[in-house]
Amino acid sequence: MQPTIHIGVIGCGYWGPNHLRIFAQLKECQVVGLADSKPERLASLAERFPQVRGYLDYRELLADPRLDAVVIATPTRSHAVVVEDALRAGKHVLCEKPLCLDPLEGESLVALARNQGLILMVGHIFLFNAGILKVKELINSGEIGHVRYLAAVRTNLGPVRSDVNAAFDLASHDIAVFNWLLDAEPIEVCAMGAAFLQPGIEDVAIITLRYPGNRLASIQCSWLDPRKVRLLTVVGSQKMITWDDLALANPVAIYEKSVTAEPEVKDYAEFLKLSIVDGDVRLPRIPADEPLKVQALSFLRAMAQGRVERAGGEFGVGVVRVLQQIEQSLATGDPHAPAATRARHPHPPSPIPA
């Protein structure tokens, strides 16, 4: 029988209580502590989970000798410091996305986890979504042919954040999905955005990515849209796929549609002969598993096996690299601007989880 894993949650704002709820349900682990700088949050959770001790200083939680691992759900600007503190305290870490603001910080955290023999995993939740898993299966099987392009739309009216822009908050999901589906990072990044509510913090961004193999991808993300949309389209040379996270009954649709072109030479000119296939739409059955629970179980397995199966630290750093390029492009209009020119989200001297 495997020993019980003792878990702590650092940061009890939006995602922290969701992690608490999930881990409290799992028989393989026990949540022993919560940390947040706001007493009212701890008091509220104490009513629902009286057996879990609350801490105003997360470092006191890390000092608990029973603790094996922590979930970090603090504001993004504090991730690097809190993750480092947790790893140096000898705790396995599941950190909410994105891992940090700077890829160099991320690489340092990955190296620290490796040297400490600890698991570092990033909460790229959509890599544990059953619909996205199906899309990955269809791509890997070759059923849709060569991937030509991907397009993602992620919009809603809020919630508006003040620590990072809409790209860091929203597009990070789609970048993680694209990188995972294609098993690659983009070789070119270009972005445009606008800040309407807070100076210097873009509420809307439109991003274009080029991946190896001449595969194009686009992302539209916004906090200022009247409709909540979570939509992904994958266009292959043989078939096409859509994933709609809000279509709970049938989130994935496979379209028997394709277009091929062959040159047809005439006497005086060369024309393209288009062959269009417009067939049926298939709706595969998708399990209704809660992605956050699937992610939590994956984290527990990673600790037991000593390796991360999906969304490990190195993968998380790859997402941050793309986000940094987006930041460069938003600020300068140049997708190839040197990273040293960017300092849009400086780290506070002593980040405190809130």
VOFIMI-472714 format. One record per residue (C-alpha): residue in three letters; x, y, z. Coordinates in pm, 1 decimal, decimal comma. Example, Ala and Ser with C-alpha at 12.3 -4.5 7.8 and 13.67 -1.06 7.14 Angstrom:
BEGIN
REC res       c1       c2       c3
REC ALA   1230,0   -450,0    780,0
REC SER   1367,0   -106,0    714,0
END
This chain:
BEGIN
REC res       c1       c2       c3
REC MET      0,0      0,0      0,0
REC GLN    138,8    339,4   -101,8
REC PRO    187,8    591,5    181,0
REC THR    -44,4    891,9    187,9
REC ILE     98,6   1202,4     19,0
REC HIS     58,3   1519,1    224,6
REC ILE    -32,4   1823,7     16,1
REC GLY    -37,2   2196,9     84,4
REC VAL   -201,0   2472,3   -119,7
REC ILE    -35,2   2814,3   -145,0
REC GLY   -265,8   3089,6   -268,9
REC CYS   -639,9   3074,3   -202,2
REC GLY   -777,4   3324,6   -451,5
REC TYR   -958,0   3177,4   -753,2
REC TRP   -781,0   2850,9   -835,7
REC GLY   -650,2   2759,5   -491,6
REC PRO   -990,2   2654,0   -349,7
REC ASN  -1053,0   2443,6   -662,7
REC HIS   -725,8   2257,2   -608,1
REC LEU   -818,3   2213,6   -241,9
REC ARG  -1156,9   2066,5   -335,4
REC ILE  -1003,3   1818,9   -580,3
REC PHE   -713,8   1698,1   -365,7
REC ALA   -942,7   1667,4    -61,7
REC GLN  -1149,0   1413,7   -262,2
REC LEU   -856,1   1187,6   -352,1
REC LYS   -782,8    894,1   -124,7
REC GLU   -415,8    888,2   -230,0
REC CYS   -341,0   1215,8    -53,0
REC GLN   -431,1   1442,0    237,0
REC VAL   -437,2   1821,4    234,5
REC VAL   -267,2   1936,3    555,3
REC GLY   -218,5   2309,2    506,0
REC LEU   -326,8   2625,7    324,3
REC ALA   -140,6   2954,4    293,9
REC ASP   -267,9   3295,8    191,2
REC SER   -186,3   3651,2    296,5
REC LYS   -555,2   3739,3    339,8
REC PRO   -707,5   3610,6    667,0
REC GLU  -1062,6   3627,6    535,5
REC ARG   -983,8   3373,2    265,7
REC LEU   -838,2   3131,1    518,5
REC ALA  -1135,8   3182,9    748,2
REC SER  -1380,0   3107,3    468,2
REC LEU  -1203,3   2783,6    373,4
REC ALA  -1167,1   2680,8    738,9
REC GLU  -1546,3   2654,1    759,1
REC ARG  -1548,9   2399,0    476,2
REC PHE  -1223,1   2222,1    561,9
REC PRO  -1177,0   2250,3    940,0
REC GLN   -911,1   1975,7    941,7
REC VAL   -675,2   2182,0    724,9
REC ARG   -447,8   2432,0    901,1
REC GLY   -418,6   2783,6    761,9
REC TYR   -102,5   2996,2    741,3
REC LEU    -64,9   3365,8    662,6
REC ASP    301,7   3307,4    569,2
REC TYR    354,7   3029,5    314,5
REC ARG    706,4   2971,2    447,8
REC GLU    556,9   2840,7    771,8
REC LEU    361,2   2585,7    569,4
REC LEU    678,7   2482,1    385,7
REC ALA    844,8   2421,0    723,6
REC ASP    587,2   2151,8    812,4
REC PRO    788,2   1824,6    816,6
REC ARG    479,4   1624,5    713,4
REC LEU    446,6   1813,0    386,3
REC ASP    546,3   1626,2     67,3
REC ALA    420,3   1861,8   -203,0
REC VAL    254,0   2195,9   -266,3
REC VAL     19,7   2342,6   -522,9
REC ILE    111,3   2704,6   -598,2
REC ALA   -180,2   2921,9   -709,6
REC THR    -48,0   3267,5   -629,0
REC PRO    -32,5   3563,5   -871,5
REC THR    198,9   3495,1  -1164,5
REC ARG    452,3   3759,0  -1059,9
REC SER    528,3   3562,4   -741,9
REC HIS    558,9   3215,9   -896,6
REC ALA    936,5   3212,8   -941,5
REC VAL   1012,3   3303,0   -579,9
REC VAL    749,9   3075,8   -423,3
REC VAL    840,8   2779,1   -645,0
REC GLU   1208,5   2822,1   -559,8
REC ASP   1130,4   2839,4   -186,9
REC ALA    921,2   2523,3   -211,2
REC LEU   1188,0   2330,5   -402,4
REC ARG   1460,8   2438,9   -159,9
REC ALA   1236,0   2318,8    122,5
REC GLY   1233,1   1975,6    -43,1
REC LYS    872,6   1980,8   -167,2
REC HIS    737,1   1859,7   -500,5
REC VAL    558,2   2140,3   -686,4
REC LEU    251,6   2177,4   -904,2
REC CYS    250,5   2544,2  -1011,0
REC GLU    -36,5   2717,5  -1185,6
REC LYS     36,5   2842,2  -1535,8
REC PRO    242,7   3017,3  -1647,9
REC LEU    541,9   2889,1  -1453,8
REC CYS    700,6   3235,5  -1434,0
REC LEU    750,5   3558,1  -1628,5
REC ASP   1105,3   3499,9  -1753,1
REC PRO   1228,6   3182,0  -1927,4
REC LEU   1571,0   3219,0  -1763,6
REC GLU   1400,6   3199,5  -1424,2
REC GLY   1210,6   2897,2  -1545,3
REC GLU   1525,3   2719,4  -1660,3
REC SER   1678,8   2785,0  -1318,7
REC LEU   1375,0   2631,3  -1147,0
REC VAL   1387,4   2325,0  -1372,9
REC ALA   1756,4   2276,1  -1291,5
REC LEU   1688,7   2318,7   -918,4
REC ALA   1408,8   2059,3   -925,3
REC ARG   1633,8   1817,4  -1113,5
REC ASN   1920,2   1865,0   -869,3
REC GLN   1685,8   1818,1   -573,7
REC GLY   1529,3   1507,9   -723,4
REC LEU   1184,6   1670,8   -709,1
REC ILE    884,4   1689,6   -940,4
REC LEU    809,1   2026,1  -1099,5
REC MET    484,5   2030,5  -1293,7
REC VAL    289,7   2322,0  -1443,7
REC GLY    -89,8   2350,2  -1436,8
REC HIS   -153,8   2366,5  -1810,0
REC ILE   -502,0   2235,1  -1745,3
REC PHE   -612,4   2190,8  -2107,2
REC LEU   -349,2   1922,0  -2162,1
REC PHE   -568,9   1712,9  -1931,3
REC ASN   -894,2   1794,2  -2109,6
REC ALA  -1049,5   1484,1  -2268,3
REC GLY  -1143,4   1677,3  -2583,4
REC ILE   -789,9   1804,3  -2638,0
REC LEU   -658,8   1453,2  -2572,4
REC LYS   -885,4   1331,0  -2853,4
REC VAL   -753,6   1600,0  -3088,7
REC LYS   -398,5   1490,3  -3005,9
REC GLU   -492,2   1128,0  -3078,3
REC LEU   -638,9   1221,5  -3417,1
REC ILE   -329,0   1421,3  -3514,6
REC ASN    -83,6   1152,3  -3401,7
REC SER   -274,4    876,5  -3581,5
REC GLY   -237,5   1061,1  -3912,7
REC GLU   -613,3   1052,2  -3969,0
REC ILE   -635,6   1422,6  -4058,3
REC GLY   -317,3   1421,7  -4266,2
REC HIS    -54,3   1694,2  -4239,5
REC VAL   -155,9   1977,6  -4004,3
REC ARG   -176,7   2296,6  -4208,9
REC TYR   -292,2   2547,3  -3950,5
REC LEU   -454,5   2588,5  -3610,8
REC ALA   -675,6   2870,5  -3485,5
REC ALA   -789,7   2941,7  -3129,0
REC VAL  -1040,7   3192,3  -2992,1
REC ARG  -1051,8   3252,5  -2616,5
REC THR  -1270,4   3545,9  -2515,0
REC ASN  -1502,1   3655,5  -2236,0
REC LEU  -1619,1   3967,1  -2054,2
REC GLY  -1357,5   3950,6  -1776,7
REC PRO  -1221,3   3854,1  -1538,1
REC VAL   -970,5   4137,1  -1585,0
REC ARG   -631,9   4093,8  -1416,9
REC SER   -380,8   4355,6  -1313,4
REC ASP    -63,2   4146,2  -1275,9
REC VAL    -37,9   4019,0  -1636,3
REC ASN   -201,4   4097,9  -1969,1
REC ALA   -457,1   3894,3  -2163,1
REC ALA   -183,3   3709,9  -2352,5
REC PHE    -18,9   3579,4  -2034,4
REC ASP   -357,9   3503,2  -1880,0
REC LEU   -549,0   3355,1  -2175,0
REC ALA   -318,2   3283,7  -2468,1
REC SER    -87,7   3079,6  -2244,0
REC HIS   -355,3   2806,4  -2255,3
REC ASP   -357,8   2791,9  -2634,3
REC ILE     19,6   2816,4  -2666,9
REC ALA     50,0   2514,4  -2438,5
REC VAL   -209,5   2326,4  -2644,7
REC PHE    -43,4   2417,4  -2976,7
REC ASN    306,2   2325,4  -2854,2
REC TRP    178,3   1993,1  -2722,2
REC LEU    -30,1   1903,8  -3026,2
REC LEU    258,5   1980,2  -3261,9
REC ASP    541,8   1858,9  -3033,9
REC ALA    728,7   2181,4  -3110,4
REC GLU    774,2   2545,9  -3022,4
REC PRO    705,6   2818,5  -3280,2
REC ILE    994,4   2952,5  -3483,6
REC GLU    828,2   3289,8  -3539,8
REC VAL    592,1   3497,1  -3326,1
REC CYS    405,0   3816,3  -3404,9
REC ALA    139,6   3991,2  -3195,1
REC MET    -72,7   4303,3  -3181,6
REC GLY   -278,3   4416,9  -2884,5
REC ALA   -440,8   4710,6  -2711,0
REC ALA   -474,5   4828,3  -2350,5
REC PHE   -810,6   4996,3  -2292,6
REC LEU   -862,2   4959,9  -1917,2
REC GLN   -512,5   4967,3  -1765,1
REC PRO   -210,3   5139,3  -1920,0
REC GLY     50,4   4888,7  -2033,1
REC ILE   -168,0   4581,7  -1972,1
REC GLU   -328,7   4461,3  -2293,4
REC ASP   -693,3   4354,3  -2260,6
REC VAL   -699,5   4208,4  -2611,5
REC ALA   -433,3   4045,5  -2827,9
REC ILE   -417,5   3882,1  -3168,6
REC ILE   -122,4   3648,5  -3209,9
REC THR     26,3   3467,4  -3507,5
REC LEU    269,5   3177,2  -3469,4
REC ARG    465,9   2981,7  -3727,1
REC TYR    575,0   2629,1  -3634,9
REC PRO    828,9   2403,3  -3806,7
REC GLY    693,9   2235,2  -4117,8
REC ASN    522,6   2554,0  -4239,9
REC ARG    236,9   2510,4  -3992,7
REC LEU     60,8   2834,4  -3904,9
REC ALA   -136,6   2911,3  -3588,7
REC SER   -338,0   3206,5  -3463,6
REC ILE   -483,1   3308,5  -3126,7
REC GLN   -746,0   3571,3  -3051,7
REC CYS   -780,6   3645,8  -2680,9
REC SER   -975,8   3916,1  -2498,9
REC TRP  -1120,8   4014,9  -2162,6
REC LEU  -1356,2   4258,6  -2336,9
REC ASP  -1578,8   4037,1  -2546,7
REC PRO  -1956,9   3999,5  -2501,9
REC ARG  -1942,1   3620,3  -2546,4
REC LYS  -1745,1   3350,1  -2371,3
REC VAL  -1572,4   3146,6  -2642,3
REC ARG  -1329,6   2855,9  -2603,8
REC LEU  -1280,3   2727,5  -2956,8
REC LEU   -998,7   2547,0  -3138,1
REC THR   -984,2   2458,9  -3508,5
REC VAL   -727,5   2225,3  -3662,3
REC VAL   -710,9   2207,9  -4042,3
REC GLY   -535,5   1905,8  -4188,4
REC SER   -466,2   1804,9  -4545,3
REC GLN   -726,8   1525,5  -4525,1
REC LYS   -969,5   1622,0  -4248,4
REC MET  -1050,6   1909,8  -4013,2
REC ILE  -1130,5   1918,7  -3641,3
REC THR  -1303,8   2163,3  -3410,2
REC TRP  -1301,6   2156,8  -3029,5
REC ASP  -1556,3   2369,0  -2844,7
REC ASP  -1505,5   2360,4  -2468,4
REC LEU  -1856,4   2499,7  -2412,0
REC ALA  -2026,2   2225,9  -2615,6
REC LEU  -2045,6   1988,2  -2323,3
REC ALA  -2228,5   1704,8  -2501,8
REC ASN  -2006,9   1694,1  -2814,0
REC PRO  -1697,7   1914,0  -2777,3
REC VAL  -1504,4   1754,8  -3067,5
REC ALA  -1622,7   1743,1  -3428,3
REC ILE  -1432,9   1573,9  -3713,9
REC TYR  -1510,1   1712,2  -4059,5
REC GLU  -1462,1   1494,1  -4365,6
REC LYS  -1351,0   1803,2  -4555,2
REC SER  -1035,6   1879,8  -4748,0
REC VAL   -898,1   2075,9  -5040,2
REC THR   -610,1   1967,6  -5263,4
REC ALA   -462,1   2151,0  -5560,2
REC GLU   -283,8   2012,0  -5863,2
REC PRO   -143,2   2213,7  -6155,9
REC GLU   -320,3   2159,6  -6483,6
REC VAL   -127,8   2287,2  -6782,7
REC LYS   -325,5   2430,6  -7074,0
REC ASP   -204,3   2565,9  -7406,6
REC TYR   -142,9   2923,6  -7292,6
REC ALA   -155,6   2921,5  -6912,7
REC GLU   -116,3   2708,9  -6604,0
REC PHE   -416,5   2676,5  -6374,8
REC LEU   -473,8   2510,8  -6041,5
REC LYS   -715,0   2223,7  -6041,8
REC LEU   -889,5   2217,3  -5702,8
REC SER  -1026,1   1897,2  -5561,4
REC ILE  -1273,2   1963,8  -5279,9
REC VAL  -1408,1   1694,8  -5047,4
REC ASP  -1715,3   1798,0  -4846,3
REC GLY  -1831,4   1495,6  -4648,9
REC ASP  -1991,8   1407,1  -4318,8
REC VAL  -1928,5   1544,0  -3971,0
REC ARG  -1844,1   1287,8  -3702,2
REC LEU  -1891,7   1352,4  -3329,9
REC PRO  -1674,8   1113,1  -3128,4
REC ARG  -1771,9   1025,7  -2774,4
REC ILE  -1566,4   1222,9  -2522,2
REC PRO  -1546,4   1125,2  -2151,3
REC ALA  -1680,6   1384,6  -1909,3
REC ASP  -1377,9   1372,8  -1676,5
REC GLU  -1298,4   1691,3  -1483,9
REC PRO   -960,8   1811,0  -1618,6
REC LEU   -848,3   1946,7  -1281,0
REC LYS   -897,8   1603,2  -1124,3
REC VAL   -713,5   1432,7  -1411,4
REC GLN   -427,5   1680,0  -1363,3
REC ALA   -418,4   1618,8   -986,9
REC LEU   -400,6   1241,6  -1038,6
REC SER   -121,2   1293,3  -1292,0
REC PHE     72,0   1496,6  -1033,8
REC LEU     32,5   1219,4   -775,7
REC ARG    150,9    959,4  -1030,8
REC ALA    448,6   1178,1  -1118,1
REC MET    558,9   1179,2   -755,6
REC ALA    514,7    801,6   -731,4
REC GLN    700,3    730,8  -1057,7
REC GLY    961,5   1004,0  -1034,5
REC ARG    875,6   1157,0  -1372,5
REC VAL    616,7   1390,7  -1523,2
REC GLU    410,5   1244,2  -1806,3
REC ARG    271,5   1577,2  -1927,6
REC ALA    323,2   1951,3  -1858,2
REC GLY    657,9   1920,6  -1684,0
REC GLY    882,5   2211,2  -1594,3
REC GLU   1073,6   2213,2  -1923,7
REC PHE    749,9   2220,3  -2120,3
REC GLY    630,8   2509,5  -1900,7
REC VAL    948,7   2703,9  -1975,9
REC GLY    880,1   2656,5  -2348,1
REC VAL    542,8   2825,0  -2306,0
REC VAL    706,5   3113,8  -2117,6
REC ARG    957,9   3155,5  -2402,1
REC VAL    672,0   3207,7  -2645,2
REC LEU    495,5   3445,8  -2406,3
REC GLN    812,9   3653,1  -2380,1
REC GLN    829,8   3677,1  -2759,8
REC ILE    467,0   3789,4  -2761,9
REC GLU    552,2   4057,2  -2506,5
REC GLN    840,7   4174,3  -2723,9
REC SER    618,6   4192,0  -3028,2
REC LEU    340,4   4376,6  -2843,8
REC ALA    587,1   4637,1  -2720,9
REC THR    798,3   4689,1  -3030,2
REC GLY    609,5   4548,3  -3327,1
REC ASP    920,6   4342,5  -3398,6
REC PRO    889,2   3966,2  -3341,2
REC HIS   1267,4   3940,1  -3331,6
REC ALA   1338,6   4216,1  -3078,7
REC PRO   1604,4   4107,5  -2825,0
REC ALA   1463,3   3976,7  -2498,3
REC ALA   1680,0   4217,5  -2299,5
REC THR   1465,1   4507,8  -2414,9
REC ARG   1163,2   4374,5  -2224,8
REC ALA   1089,3   4472,3  -1865,3
REC ARG    715,9   4523,2  -1867,8
REC HIS    637,3   4317,9  -1557,3
REC PRO    921,6   4381,9  -1310,4
REC HIS    935,8   4153,7  -1010,9
REC PRO    850,9   4309,5   -674,6
REC PRO   1135,9   4288,5   -422,2
REC SER    937,0   4056,5   -193,2
REC PRO    638,8   3899,8   -367,9
REC ILE    366,1   3799,8   -124,4
REC PRO     99,6   3550,6   -233,8
REC ALA   -242,6   3711,8   -243,9
END
